[in-house]
């Protein structure tokens, strides 16, 4: 075997891995970045970026369909799937080339191949060993399925759905979380008759129940069907479609079944357990500073228990590079990481739900306020319904913000600063918010929480 010695070996070139590599190189470290598929990982090639590209196409489709209602003569004549896929692939390729250029310019050694961690500070790729003073494990995640549910034919995951060469007339989506509602939203805009099946009591079950209710109301209006609180039992398929049986006896038929029951940690076959790393159900266990139980070995991203978000992995990659460099970076807890679901309407949140805040601070010590987007001029222009819910400790800081509405995901930045810096509504209320804008609605919510409600009916 050939040995290559560097300051840092990073196993996995997704959001967490490449961010760690770039920041480490910036800090003067020599870096070997190992990736078995494509630099950029799931988010760039088979997740966030292509999914949001399709969601943008869905938004344009809806605007074309509804143009007459605002005086624009437009019609929706269907989806040119080859053109859509070309548009999606063009975006991915431009970002991919840019990322490749960044890695090259920082003189990071990019190793193409399947790496295996053999410990204590070594990753083997084929006949070569890469030995680092420190090692970061960042192997990402894969689309989960359910026991006995085989992904084949007309039973697909999000990976296959992103390159589907036809628009289904009917579709069943198994799972009402982020991936499920985003695909349901996209397909509905494209003209598909969609039914979501979610075992938990609501759609987007990780969000505040207030937000879940608004999403469900919007989906009913959009004629997106959903069944919550019921479990999947079985599926059969033939050349014409799929038949899904639920545990309550309901039978559903469609062109295809999208399995969107979450993502699992990609750690099998990576050598972690054999090398002595503490694991739990496939996840790598770390402390709050992302150290594993082995010295000089860290883990970031979807293999670490918690939110499976590209921007979480990205920030963790930067964090660990700075930790190794002795910069003592600040820990960002999962609760203060923003979540955005890009269905129509968007759902965005940061901080505690009202129920969590009540459990933490006491029911009588928590108050919340909902500002309805009906009072926001730009939201009326965009013809969107929804609202902004602010949760605070009485006479104390804002601890949670929850938003529902078209394009509302773009507002989460200010909310993150407010929650992250533990600001009081009275601190934010004097800030001037541009008019007419959607972020003005956030300002109105803060005015109301500070005891100065203006565009609010008693």
Phi, psi and omega per residue, in radians:
X1 nan 2.558 3.050
X2 -1.603 2.302 3.128
X3 -1.769 2.334 3.022
X4 -2.124 2.100 -3.132
X5 -1.794 2.226 3.133
X6 -2.418 2.985 3.068
X7 -1.219 -0.702 -3.039
X8 -2.428 2.270 2.986
X9 -1.903 2.223 3.113
X10 -2.014 2.129 3.135
X11 -1.757 1.769 -3.120
X12 2.096 2.179 -3.057
X13 -1.909 0.513 3.042
X14 -1.430 -2.801 -3.037
X15 -0.978 -0.795 -3.128
X16 -1.230 -0.773 -3.087
X17 -1.169 -0.831 -3.088
X18 -1.260 -0.537 3.073
X19 -1.119 -0.736 3.103
X20 -1.081 -0.768 -3.116
X21 -1.105 -0.801 -3.121
X22 -1.110 -0.780 -3.116
X23 -1.195 -0.691 3.136
X24 -1.101 -0.746 3.116
X25 -1.110 -0.679 3.106
X26 -1.068 -0.547 -3.135
X27 -1.546 0.140 3.016
X28 1.659 0.140 -3.132
X29 -1.509 2.616 2.938
X30 -1.483 2.347 -2.963
X31 -2.312 2.373 2.919
X32 -1.963 2.127 -3.112
X33 -1.954 2.073 -3.022
X34 -1.890 2.190 -3.125
X35 -2.470 2.244 -3.063
X36 -1.500 -0.352 -3.141
X37 -2.036 -1.811 -3.094
X38 -2.122 2.368 3.040
X39 -0.952 2.310 -3.060
X40 1.936 -0.446 3.013
X41 1.142 -2.793 -3.055
X42 -1.006 -0.816 -3.031
X43 -0.976 -0.826 -3.081
X44 -1.308 -0.717 -2.951
X45 -1.751 -0.608 -3.010
X46 -2.347 0.350 -3.065
X47 -2.515 -1.966 -2.958
X48 -0.885 -0.977 -3.000
X49 -1.135 -0.910 3.107
X50 -1.116 -0.640 -3.135
X51 -1.114 -0.730 -3.125
X52 -1.287 -0.448 3.023
X53 -1.111 -0.786 3.098
X54 -1.129 -0.653 3.112
X55 -1.138 -0.600 3.067
X56 -1.161 -0.734 3.077
X57 -1.038 -0.664 3.111
X58 -1.116 -0.697 3.117
X59 -1.115 -0.738 3.108
X60 -1.114 -0.697 3.107
X61 -1.050 -0.773 3.128
X62 -1.118 -0.699 -3.135
X63 -1.160 -0.661 3.090
X64 -1.124 -0.721 -3.117
X65 -1.140 -0.598 -3.006
X66 -1.824 0.171 -3.081
X67 -0.961 -0.706 -3.086
X68 -1.033 -0.510 -3.090
X69 -1.227 -0.273 3.084
X70 -2.074 0.293 3.042
X71 1.528 0.238 3.097
X72 -1.851 2.206 -3.135
X73 -1.414 1.744 3.131
X74 -2.553 2.690 3.096
X75 -2.369 2.718 3.058
X76 -1.794 2.002 -3.066
X77 -1.864 0.179 3.104
X78 1.974 3.141 -3.069
X79 -1.876 2.207 2.992
X80 -1.491 1.604 -2.981
X81 -1.074 -0.793 3.104
X82 -1.011 -0.692 3.125
X83 -1.181 -0.670 3.113
X84 -1.120 -0.784 3.134
X85 -1.149 -0.613 3.086
X86 -1.131 -0.748 3.094
X87 -1.052 -0.829 3.129
X88 -1.058 -0.840 -3.099
X89 -1.152 -0.574 3.108
X90 -1.114 -0.721 3.106
X91 -1.123 -0.828 3.137
X92 -1.027 -0.795 -3.073
X93 -1.141 -0.681 3.119
X94 -1.128 -0.750 3.116
X95 -1.181 -0.660 3.132
X96 -1.098 -0.803 3.123
X97 -1.114 -0.699 3.103
X98 -1.079 -0.728 3.132
X99 -1.180 -0.717 3.082
X100 -1.033 -0.719 3.123
X101 -1.124 -0.692 3.109
X102 -1.082 -0.832 -3.116
X103 -1.080 -0.736 3.132
X104 -1.142 -0.731 -3.087
X105 -1.172 -0.448 3.112
X106 -1.540 0.070 3.121
X107 1.049 0.628 3.041
X108 -1.434 2.338 3.101
X109 -1.422 1.873 3.141
X110 -1.577 2.075 -3.092
X111 -1.876 2.060 3.139
X112 -1.632 2.034 -3.130
X113 2.748 2.931 -3.105
X114 -1.504 2.058 -3.111
X115 -1.689 2.598 3.068
X116 -2.268 2.210 3.114
X117 -1.371 2.146 -3.100
X118 -1.997 -0.034 3.093
X119 1.205 2.873 -0.202
X120 -1.325 -0.350 -3.127
X121 -2.547 0.609 -2.998
X122 -2.266 2.411 3.010
X123 -2.100 2.279 3.139
X124 -1.771 2.290 3.053
X125 -2.229 1.907 -3.087
X126 1.039 -2.127 -3.133
X127 -1.727 0.295 -3.086
X128 -2.090 2.539 3.069
X129 -1.962 2.346 3.080
X130 -2.010 2.046 -2.992
X131 -2.006 2.140 -3.105
X132 -2.059 2.641 2.959
X133 -1.075 -0.575 3.052
X134 -2.362 2.700 3.141
X135 -2.295 2.380 3.039
X136 -2.042 2.197 3.088
X137 -1.664 2.171 -3.047
X138 -2.596 0.962 -2.989
X139 -1.519 0.017 2.940
X140 1.331 -2.625 -3.001
X141 -2.502 2.990 3.131
X142 -2.351 2.815 3.118
X143 -1.256 2.120 3.113
X144 -1.296 2.791 2.895
X145 -2.309 -3.003 3.140
X146 -1.903 2.724 3.114
X147 -0.961 2.248 3.113
X148 1.448 -0.043 -3.139
X149 -1.803 1.844 -3.072
X150 -1.591 2.338 3.097
X151 -1.495 1.861 3.128
X152 -2.893 2.716 3.077
X153 1.007 -2.078 -3.099
X154 -1.552 0.082 3.031
X155 -1.818 1.942 -2.958
X156 -2.240 2.888 2.997
X157 -1.881 -3.127 -3.141
X158 -1.063 -0.547 -3.131
X159 -1.040 -0.847 3.116
X160 -1.216 -0.627 -3.101
X161 -1.088 -0.557 -3.100
X162 -1.254 -0.285 3.117
X163 -2.085 0.306 -3.126
X164 -1.075 2.275 -3.038
X165 -1.625 0.240 3.082
X166 -2.631 2.752 3.086
X167 -1.711 2.047 -3.124
X168 -1.156 2.520 3.029
X169 -1.264 -0.653 3.122
X170 -2.371 2.559 3.130
X171 -2.617 2.536 3.005
X172 -1.941 2.295 3.122
X173 -1.962 2.058 3.141
X174 -1.629 1.808 -3.105
X175 2.113 2.160 -3.101
X176 -1.899 0.438 3.046
X177 -1.460 -2.758 -3.043
X178 -0.992 -0.941 -3.072
X179 -1.095 -0.764 -3.099
X180 -1.089 -0.844 -3.089
X181 -1.261 -0.522 3.097
X182 -1.164 -0.778 3.114
X183 -1.188 -0.687 3.097
X184 -1.045 -0.735 3.135
X185 -1.118 -0.791 3.129
X186 -1.058 -0.928 -3.092
X187 -1.091 -0.675 3.112
X188 -1.059 -0.713 3.102
X189 -1.145 -0.551 3.118
X190 -1.356 -0.172 3.107
X191 1.896 0.107 -3.140
X192 -1.388 2.477 2.987
X193 -1.503 1.941 -2.981
X194 -1.963 2.466 2.981
X195 -2.221 2.196 3.086
X196 -1.721 2.416 3.047
X197 -2.059 2.103 -3.112
X198 -2.260 2.189 -3.090
X199 -1.218 -0.534 3.136
X200 -1.388 2.930 -2.992
X201 -1.191 -0.342 -3.099
X202 -2.396 2.830 2.898
X203 -1.197 2.924 -3.072
X204 0.559 1.066 -2.976
X205 -1.150 -0.264 3.115
X206 -1.454 -0.144 -3.122
X207 -1.585 2.901 3.055
X208 -0.986 2.383 -3.123
X209 -0.936 -0.543 3.075
X210 -1.023 -0.780 3.140
X211 -1.165 -0.719 3.130
X212 -1.031 -0.718 3.130
X213 -1.099 -0.710 3.138
X214 -1.163 -0.681 3.096
X215 -1.110 -0.779 -3.140
X216 -1.090 -0.711 3.109
X217 -1.081 -0.771 3.138
X218 -1.135 -0.702 -3.137
X219 -1.160 -0.663 3.067
X220 -1.059 -0.755 3.137
X221 -1.092 -0.603 3.132
X222 -1.465 0.030 -3.134
X223 1.098 0.565 2.968
X224 -1.568 2.063 -3.099
X225 -1.409 2.594 3.038
X226 -2.668 2.560 3.058
X227 -2.174 2.047 -3.128
X228 -1.923 2.767 3.124
X229 1.249 0.385 3.128
X230 -2.378 2.457 -3.054
X231 -1.728 2.615 3.033
X232 -1.213 2.469 3.091
X233 -1.982 -0.914 -3.094
X234 -2.808 2.895 3.055
X235 -2.454 2.467 2.972
X236 -2.197 2.709 -3.137
X237 -2.514 2.709 2.999
X238 -2.489 -2.916 -3.062
X239 -1.146 -0.352 -3.061
X240 -1.713 -0.266 -3.129
X241 2.808 -2.862 -3.121
X242 -2.109 2.644 3.007
X243 -2.156 2.094 -3.103
X244 -1.887 2.265 3.090
X245 -1.886 2.272 3.110
X246 -1.756 2.834 -3.068
X247 -1.154 -0.368 3.101
X248 -1.492 0.101 3.107
X249 1.651 -0.144 3.123
X250 -1.143 2.413 3.083
X251 -2.036 2.237 -3.129
X252 -2.126 2.446 3.120
X253 -2.133 2.509 3.135
X254 -2.835 3.042 3.101
X255 -1.214 -0.618 3.141
X256 -2.716 2.879 3.084
X257 -2.075 2.112 3.034
X258 -1.666 2.103 3.116
X259 -1.593 1.943 -3.085
X260 -2.282 1.048 -3.059
X261 -1.746 0.385 3.079
X262 1.848 -3.138 -3.094
X263 -2.156 2.508 -3.140
X264 -1.886 2.774 -3.128
X265 -1.236 2.304 3.121
X266 -1.523 1.560 -3.119
X267 -2.262 -0.262 -3.121
X268 -1.089 2.309 3.106
X269 1.373 0.063 -3.116
X270 -1.561 -0.113 3.073
X271 1.520 0.068 -3.017
X272 -1.103 -0.905 -3.063
X273 -1.126 -0.738 -3.127
X274 -1.104 -0.515 -3.133
X275 -1.459 -0.029 3.054
X276 1.682 0.219 3.118
X277 -1.353 2.380 3.108
X278 -1.224 2.205 -3.093
X279 -2.189 2.798 3.029
X280 -2.600 1.931 3.132
X281 0.936 0.672 3.100
X282 1.599 -0.238 3.128
X283 -1.526 2.623 3.043
X284 -1.569 2.208 -3.097
X285 -1.573 2.269 3.126
X286 -2.273 2.938 2.946
X287 -1.482 -3.080 -3.055
X288 -1.163 -0.291 3.111
X289 -1.734 0.267 2.988
X290 1.205 0.343 2.976
X291 -1.367 2.382 2.930
X292 -1.428 -3.051 3.118
X293 -1.326 -0.176 3.095
X294 -1.660 2.450 3.138
X295 -1.118 2.418 3.077
X296 1.141 0.330 3.070
X297 -2.124 2.211 -3.083
X298 -2.144 2.876 3.047
X299 -2.432 2.526 -3.133
X300 -2.430 2.794 2.991
X301 1.424 -2.595 -2.969
X302 -1.174 -0.268 3.114
X303 -1.437 -0.134 3.096
X304 -1.726 2.230 -3.102
X305 -0.905 2.424 3.135
X306 2.376 -2.846 -3.131
X307 -1.040 2.315 3.088
X308 -1.744 1.468 -3.084
X309 -2.280 2.421 -3.118
X310 -1.039 -0.708 -3.089
X311 -1.252 -0.437 3.009
X312 -1.153 -0.850 3.125
X313 -1.058 -0.720 3.134
X314 -1.033 -0.844 -3.134
X315 -1.162 -0.663 3.116
X316 -1.137 -0.632 3.091
X317 -1.072 -0.790 3.086
X318 -1.083 -0.765 -3.122
X319 -0.994 -0.852 -3.075
X320 -1.188 -0.683 3.088
X321 -1.019 -0.728 3.134
X322 -1.265 -0.572 3.079
X323 -1.102 -0.798 3.125
X324 -1.091 -0.630 -3.115
X325 -1.371 -0.043 3.100
X326 1.396 0.391 -3.108
X327 -1.512 -0.101 3.105
X328 0.900 1.033 -3.112
X329 -1.151 2.780 -3.120
X330 -1.395 2.327 3.085
X331 -1.265 2.263 3.047
X332 -1.834 1.883 3.140
X333 -1.170 2.673 -3.114
X334 -0.930 -0.627 -3.068
X335 -1.109 -0.440 -3.120
X336 -1.693 0.231 3.039
X337 -1.674 2.225 -3.108
X338 -1.197 2.532 3.045
X339 -2.045 2.352 3.092
X340 -2.331 2.249 3.009
X341 -1.960 2.142 -2.947
X342 -1.648 0.435 3.003
X343 -1.176 3.050 3.039
X344 -1.895 1.934 0.091
X345 -1.410 2.745 3.033
X346 -1.106 2.670 2.940
X347 -2.166 2.290 3.123
X348 -2.449 2.480 -3.116
X349 -2.713 2.734 3.001
X350 -2.673 2.463 -3.134
X351 1.568 -2.859 -3.008
X352 -1.441 2.546 2.908
X353 -1.232 2.921 3.137
X354 -1.082 -0.706 -3.116
X355 -1.120 -0.736 3.124
X356 -1.146 -0.728 3.123
X357 -1.082 -0.717 3.123
X358 -1.127 -0.679 3.120
X359 -1.157 -0.625 -3.061
X360 -1.400 -0.734 -3.005
X361 -1.911 -0.132 -3.067
X362 1.720 2.371 -3.053
X363 -0.991 -0.687 -3.087
X364 -1.367 -0.130 -3.102
X365 -1.815 0.163 -3.116
X366 -2.173 2.403 3.039
X367 -2.338 2.706 -3.140
X368 -2.379 2.780 3.105
X369 -2.494 2.411 3.104
X370 -2.004 2.134 3.021
X371 -1.733 2.112 -3.109
X372 -1.405 2.318 -3.139
X373 -1.154 -0.149 3.054
X374 -1.033 -0.413 3.136
X375 -1.632 0.075 -3.089
X376 -1.847 2.132 -3.049
X377 -1.044 -0.828 -3.093
X378 -1.130 -0.629 3.103
X379 -1.141 -0.618 3.068
X380 -1.167 -0.685 3.083
X381 -1.056 -0.719 3.137
X382 -1.373 -0.079 3.132
X383 1.019 0.746 3.120
X384 -2.002 2.562 3.023
X385 -1.877 2.809 3.120
X386 2.611 -2.724 -3.109
X387 -3.080 3.085 3.091
X388 -2.213 2.140 3.130
X389 -1.888 2.202 3.133
X390 -1.968 2.277 3.117
X391 -1.999 2.243 3.139
X392 -2.381 2.772 2.916
X393 -1.369 2.366 -3.114
X394 -0.965 2.236 -3.096
X395 1.039 0.367 -3.092
X396 -2.339 -2.789 -3.029
X397 -1.360 2.842 2.965
X398 -1.305 2.228 -3.105
X399 -2.015 -0.105 3.109
X400 -2.811 2.475 3.045
X401 -2.334 2.318 -3.092
X402 -2.324 2.270 -3.007
X403 -2.313 2.511 3.040
X404 -2.406 2.306 3.092
X405 2.768 2.821 3.094
X406 -1.038 2.333 3.077
X407 1.069 0.205 -3.033
X408 -1.211 -0.315 3.108
X409 -1.030 -0.463 -3.137
X410 -1.238 -0.196 -3.103
X411 -1.585 -0.087 -2.950
X412 -1.229 -0.315 -3.112
X413 -1.055 -0.835 3.133
X414 -1.132 -0.710 3.130
X415 -1.072 -0.688 3.130
X416 -1.108 -0.710 3.117
X417 -1.128 -0.730 -3.123
X418 -1.100 -0.826 -3.135
X419 -1.224 -0.762 -3.096
X420 -1.120 -0.623 -3.131
X421 -1.662 0.128 3.079
X422 0.926 0.802 -3.141
X423 -1.318 2.627 3.007
X424 -1.575 2.656 3.080
X425 -0.943 -0.606 -3.140
X426 -1.133 -0.432 3.090
X427 -1.290 -0.586 -3.026
X428 -1.574 -0.554 -3.049
X429 -0.930 -0.658 -3.141
X430 -1.281 -0.231 -3.133
X431 -1.162 2.371 -3.087
X432 -1.507 2.208 3.128
X433 -1.887 2.286 -3.065
X434 -1.061 2.590 -3.105
X435 -2.196 2.444 -0.157
X436 -1.549 2.210 -3.134
X437 -2.491 2.811 3.061
X438 -1.286 -0.576 -3.105
X439 -1.198 -0.240 3.003
X440 -1.032 -0.561 3.128
X441 -1.091 -0.614 3.090
X442 -1.134 -0.743 3.093
X443 -1.072 -0.702 3.120
X444 -1.122 -0.680 3.111
X445 -1.100 -0.713 3.131
X446 -1.201 -0.659 3.054
X447 -1.029 -0.784 -3.126
X448 -1.124 -0.752 3.139
X449 -1.150 -0.460 3.122
X450 -1.511 0.104 3.094
X451 1.515 0.308 -3.127
X452 -2.234 0.974 -3.097
X453 -1.181 2.324 3.128
X454 -1.958 -1.295 -3.117
X455 -1.409 1.008 -3.084
X456 -2.336 2.261 3.095
X457 -1.502 2.383 3.117
X458 -1.237 nan nan
